[in-house]
């Protein structure tokens, strides 16, 4: 069983702001079709990013899934091809125990950079899918002794 959900408004107020309308407009990730692997994660607000600038973007989302799975976060290929945007860590890895953690409820953030050399701001509209989450099962070694 797996699903995305909003963080609480209390956590949203700490991490983003107290804008209830913005919170209410958080889009729960969906796949574009039954032939796509990734769940599109959208921008909460319009962004403006200069070449070589780094932005930390809140999503307002958390996700639960089985403990033998991982949620991989990757930039949508259209963002890389069209705008030269990438995730700073290339691939984000969200473990199952991140959900509802004591520090931030498992709020998923992304850090992006604009690798363009064009010298102008890039503007991307709110509700644009900028990254996608892909669920992947993983294996463990036969002598794994994690509590």
ABEGO torsion letter per residue (X at the ends): XBBBBBBBAAAAAAABBABAAAAAABBBBBBABAABABBBBBBABBBBBBBGBBBBBBAGBBBBBBAABBBBBBBBAAAAAAAGBBBAAGBBBBBAAABGBAAAGGBBBBBBBBABAAGBBBBBBBGBBABBBBBBBBBBBAABABX
